[in-house]
Amino acid sequence: MDQRDQRAELGEFLRSRRARLRPDDVGLPDYGRHRRVPGLRREELAQLAGVSVAYYTRLEQGAGHNVSAEVLDAIARALRLDGSERAHLTHLARPKARRRRQSHRPQQVRPELRTLMDAMEGVPAYLVGHRQDVIGWNRLAAAVFGDFGGLPAAERNLVRLVFLDPATAELYADWECRACEVVSNLRMYAGQNPDDEQLSALVGELSVKNEEFRRLWAAHTVADKTHGVKRLRHPLVGEMHLSFETLRLPDDPAQSLVTFHAAPGSPSADALRLLSSWSVPSAPSTPPTPSTPSARSTPSAPPAPSAPSTKEADGRNPSATA
C-alpha cells in the first residue's frame, strides 16, 4: 500500500467513525433539519475537536500531512474512539518509516513453544501469526477446531476459514460475532502493516468470494479482542462454551498463543475430556508444508465403547473446523 492509499484509508476510517455519531451523542443541538449524510457533519466534528473545518476536511480527503499527536488526540476524543480505534488512527495518520516488504518465508515457531502446546493436555491451544495465520497447534485444538495439518499452509488462516469454509460457519454458534471479530482484527493489522502483499491478496480473495466480508471490511471497524467466550456447536460433542485468552509473545508481538478452557465441572469440560480421549498424538503441531493440497478430514461418529477406536487405528483426529 503506497502513501496515497494509506491517506485514503485514513479518510475512509474518519468518515466511518463520524457517520456513527449523532449530535445528541456528543452534546450538540439537533434542530431536526434534514441531514444529507448519516452522523455528524464535518463542521460539527471540527467544532468538537477544536480544529478548522478546512483542516479537518483535508484530513478526510487524504491531503493532511504531519498531523500532530495533539490534533489526533482531539479528533479521537471528538469521535469517541476506544483504545484500539485510537491506535489504528495513529497508525494511519502517522505511519512509521517504510519497512522492507515482508518475506514470503514461513513464520518460524520456536521448538519450546511447540513443546509447551503439546504439554497443555485438556487445553486447546494454537499459535497465530501474521494476518491471523495459524502456525502452530496442539492435538486438542485440532480435535475442537479442525485438522489444520490437513490443509495447505496457505489455507491455515482464521479469517479465510471463517468466511470460506462451510463447516466453520456451523461450528460457531455466534458466527456473525466471530466474523466481525476476525475482520476487525485484520483491519488493525492492515493499519500496522500496509506493505504486506499477502494481506492484500487475502483481502482481495475474500472480497471477491464473500459478500459479508466485503460489507464488514467496508465498515472499517477495528478491535483487538484478547479474551472472551466462544460458543461452539461441535459435530461430535454438541454445544460447548469455551473461554479464551490471547497471550502475545514478548519477543515477537506478531505471534500470539490462544488458549481455550471450560468452566470446571461444566458440560463443556466433559465434552473437552471426551474429545481428548478420542484424539491421539498425531503429527507435529507445525508440520512441513505439504507439496500437494490434501483434503480436510471430516468428523465422524465415535466408535462404540467395546470396539477399538478407528481414530486410534488410522491416526486421524475427530475434528470440526477452525
N, C-alpha and C positions, 0 to 999 in steps of 0.2 A: 504494500500500500504506500503510494507516494504521499508527499506532504499535502498536496491538493486534496487527495482522498481523505486524509486524516482531518483536514479542516471541514470537509463536507460531513464527515461523521460527527464532528463537534456540533455543527449546526443542526443536524437531524436529532441529535440527543437533546439539545436545548429545547427545540420545538416540541419534542415528545413530552418532556417534563413540564413545559409551560402549558401544554394542552390539557393536562390532567387537573389543573388548579382552577377553581372558581374564585371570583372576587371575595365572596364571603368566607372562603377558606383562609384568606390572608388578611382579613380585616378591612378590605376595601369596599366602598359602597357599590351596589349593583342597582342601577337605575332602571333595569328591566328593558333596556333597549335591545334591539335585535343585534346579536353578535355574529359576525360573519365567520368567525373561526371558533372552535371549541377552546375553552380555557381562558387564561389571561391574555390580554393584548400585550404587544411588545412594550408600549409606553407604560402600562401598569407594572410590568416586571421591572423595567428600568427604574421606575419610581421607587419600588421596593428595595432594589439593590443599590440605589444611590448613584447610578451612572446615567450618562446621557442616552437618550433614545437612539441617537445616531451611532454611538459606540456599541450599544448592545445589538443593534441591527447588523452592524458589521460582523460581530461575532457569529450571529446566526447564519450570515451569508458566507461564512468561511473566509472573511477578509481580516480577521483580527490577528495581530502578531504580538508576541512578547507580553502576554496577559499576566499581570502581577498576581501574586498569591492573594493579596488583599481583595482584589476585584473578584477573583474566583470564589473566595470565601463569602463575599457579599452576595454573589449570584446564587451560590449553593444555599445560603440561608433563605433567600427570597423564594427559591424553588422548592424549599422544604426537602432537600436531599438527605438521604441517610448516609451512613459511613461508606458503604460500597459505592453508592452513586457519586459521592464526593471524590473518592479515589479515581473512579472512572473519568469524571470531569477533568481532573488534574492530568491524567494520562493523555487525554485527547487534546487539551489546551496547551499543555507544556510537555510535549514528548521529550524523552531523553534522547541523547545523541544517537544517531542512526547506528544500529548494530549490524554486524555481518549477518547475512541471511543464514537462517538456521540450517544445520546439516540434515540430510535425509537419513543419516545413520540411525539405527535403532537406539532408543534410550537404554542406558545401562542400569541394571538393578544390582546393588551390592549383594554378594552371596549371603552376608549376615542377615539382610532383610528377608531373603528367601527362607533362610533357616527359621527366622522369627515367625513368619507367617505359617510355615509348616508346623511349628510348635504350638500354635494357637488352636488347640483342639476345642471344638464346641463353639468357636468364634469364626464366622465367615469373615474373610478379610481379603481385600485386593488393593493393589498399588496403582494409582492413577498418575499419569504424566501429562505432557503437553496435549492440549486440545481434548482432554479427558480420555486419552488413550489408556486402555488397561494394559499395563506392562508386567504385572505380577499378580498372583492369586494363590490361595490355598485350596485344598480339595473340598472343603465345606462351602466355600464361595462358589465353586463350580457346581456343587450339588444344588445350591439355592438359586443362583443367578444364571447358570448355563455353562456349557463346556467351552470356555474361552479357547482352550487348546485346540478345539475342533475348527476354529476359524483361522483364516489367513491373518497375519499380523495387522494388515491394513484395515481389517474389519473389526478389530477389537477396540471399539470406540463407543463410549457410553451414549453419546449424542446420536451417533449413527444407528445404534441398536434400538434406542427408544423410538426413533421415527421410521425406521425401515424394516425392523424385524417384527412380524405379526405376533410372535409368541411373547415378546416383551410387553406389548400392549395388553395381553391377557394377564401377564404376571403382576403388573402394577394396578392395584385396585383404584388408586387415585392417579391414573395415567396423566390427566391434564396437569395436575400439580407437578408431577415428575418432569413432564415435557417443559413446563415453564422454568423449572429449576435448572435443567441442563442447558437450555438456551440462554438464560440469564447469566450463568457461569461462563458460557462460551463468549458472550458479549464482553464480559470483563477481560477475559483472556485476549480477545481481539484488540482491546484498547491498549493492553500492555505489550502485545506482540504484533504490531501492524505489518511486519515484514515476513510473517510466517506463510510461506507459499502453500504448505499443506493445509493450513487453516482455510485459505481462500478456496482451495479445491474442495474441501469438505463442505463449506457453506454453499458453494456453487452446486454440488451434487444434491445436497438436501433441499435446496431451494427449487431445483428442477423436479425432484421426485416427491416432495411432500408439501401440500398446501398449508397445513397447520404450521409447519416450520417456517414457511415464508411469512405467515402472519405474525408469529411470535418474534421472529428476527426483526421485522419492520417496526415492532413496538419499542425497541431499544431499551428493554427492561434489563437492569443489571442487578445481580445479587450474588452473595457468596455464602450460601447456607452450609455451615460446617457441622451441624448436628440436628437431630430431629428424629422422627419416627417414619418408617416406611410400612405401608400396608400392602402385603403381597397375597396373591392368590396362586399358590403353588399347585401345579397339576398333580402332585403325588400326595402332599400332606395337607392341602387346603389352605385356609387363611392363616397368615402369620403377621404379627405386629413386631417389627424389629427396630430397636433404637440404633442410630448410627452416630459415630464420631469420626471426624476428619482430622487427622494429625499430619501437619506439614513437616517435612524433614528439615531440620535446622541447616544442614549443609547443602541442601538442594530444594529450595522452596517450590520448584516446578513439580516436585513429586509429593504426593500425599497418600498416606496409608488410611484407608477407610475400613472401619471395623463395625460389625453388627452384633447385637446381642438381644436376647429376650429377657423379660422380667422373670426372676426365679419362680419356679412353681407354676408358671403360666402354661396354657395350651401351646403357645408359640415355643416355649422352651422344650416341651415334649416333642414338638414337631422337629426342632433342630436336632434333638438327640436321635430321633428316628432317621432323619436324613444322614446324620453322621454314621449311624450303624450300617446303613446301606452302602455308603460310599467307601471306597478302599483307596489306599495310597496309589497315586497314579503318576503320570509323567511329572517332571519338574515344573514348578509354578511359572517359570518363564521359558517354555520350550523354544527351540530354534524355529525360525520362520519356515513353515512348510513350503516346499518347492511348487506344489500344486494345491489349489483350494480343496479343502475337504469338507464334506457335508457335516452339518452340526448335528450332534446326537439328539435324538428325540426321546422325551421322557416316556417311560413305560411303567406299568403297574408293578409293585414289588412282588417278589416270589412268595409262595405260600411258606409259612414258618417251617414246615417239615422238609421242604425241598432245598437243595443247595442253591445259593443265590447266583443267578445268571450274571449279576453285576460283578460278583467276585470272579466268576469264571472267565468273562471276557475283558475285564479291566475297565469297563465303562462306568461313568458316574451318572446317577439319576440326576436330571437337570431340567431347569426351565431355561430362562434366558436372562441376560443381564439387565 
